[in-house]
Amino acid sequence: MDWPKKYIPILTLPFWDKIIEILSISALVTLWIMVYHFQHLGADLMPEGYDFFQNPSEYWASKMTYTIPIIATILYVGITAYNTKKNYDNFLIQNDEEKKEKLKEINQKLWRWMKFMLIIIFLSIEFFSFHSGSGFGTGIPKWYIVVFPLLLFVPVIYFFIEFSQNQLD
């Protein structure tokens, strides 16, 4: 029976693409759980009658913290929908189906990676905002300032180089 592959697109992906998709979904679920937990933890720490607008530096006390996972979910769904679109005829390759297929695969991997990293960005924003706003942390650590751009841009540069090399072959 081939129906699972037809209705569950992740089953047709190569191994590492499945891993990135699973990590993306896991990060999105973690973001929702973390926001829910932080929102309720913050509500328990607040004194009776506290008004957020009296002390806006207390970021986590805001009810707007749910906007971060909502935006992340919208981006996740939007990028997933865009990435499953089969219209890749805008590549400047003519009469070479093998090359078009390879470029399509590289492009989809790039979008999968970007989707995962966007969710990680939102997760980091929420985590550091809560800990800084509640007085439990000191903000973004120095190692994060170095590591995160590397995690984001090294694969993007790699995919662009791979895409360019395959387009020129």
Buried (B, 14 or more C-beta within 10 A) or exposed (E): EEEEEEEEEEEEBEEEBBEBBEBBBEBBEBBBEBBEEBBEEBEEEBEEEEEBEEEEEBBBBBEEBEEBBEEBBEBBEEBBEEBEEEEBEEBEBEEEEEBBEBBBBBBBBBBBBBBBBBBBBBBBBBBBBBBBBBEEBEEBEEEEEEEBEEBBEEBEEBBEEBBEEBBEE
